[in-house]
Amino acid sequence: MPNYPASGPHSHRHTLSVLVENRPGVLARVSGLFARRAFNINSLSVSPTERPDISRITVTADVDDVPLEQIIKQLNKLLHVLKIVELDADNTVDRELVLVKVSATAQTRSDILEIVQTFRVRVVDMHPESLVIEATGSGAKLDSLLSLLGDYGVIELVRSGSVALSRGPKALSEKVVGSEITGR
């Protein structure tokens, strides 16, 4: 792991779920706060929520606990940040998406398709010289898949950031003022 001031030998992966008002410039302020604190963001995903006026930013970073507490406090001070939760890995559903273009000759195509079938992923494009594979799952599953496909020659790769929700019936936005989620 590269040496970043906020990361140390006891760092481990943290996932933050940040609800923000859906306004221009909010993502820049949130990511800028991480950069100013010398946090290396492993993945960053932004998407709309069940409410059109709120977006969810999912951030994963390898960091020590003390600097993480500081950044959460500073995030809470930012305008348009509504709620921040550190997601517990044991009580979270966490997924990523990867699209990978792999070199596929007539000799290697069947081996690659066997890997695709084993991982229960999909081929979304076939070309005489390549395959584009779509996979969704945990980071560990995707790492394993990419490791096996690497032997055949990865031509191109794009990987989404982590998206995560806590398990159970509660919604993060329930406590946000004006929430439309009621009656639970």
Secondary structure as UniProt FT lines:
FT   TURN            5..6
FT   TURN            9..10
FT   STRAND          12..21
FT   TURN            24..25
FT   HELIX           26..36
FT   TURN            37..38
FT   STRAND          41..48
FT   TURN            52..53
FT   STRAND          54..63
FT   HELIX           65..77
FT   TURN            79..80
FT   STRAND          81..87
FT   HELIX           89..91
FT   STRAND          92..103
FT   TURN            106..108
FT   HELIX           109..118
FT   TURN            119..120
FT   STRAND          122..127
FT   TURN            128..129
FT   STRAND          130..137
FT   HELIX           139..150
FT   TURN            151..152
FT   STRAND          154..159
FT   STRAND          163..166
FT   HELIX           172..175
FT   TURN            177..178
//
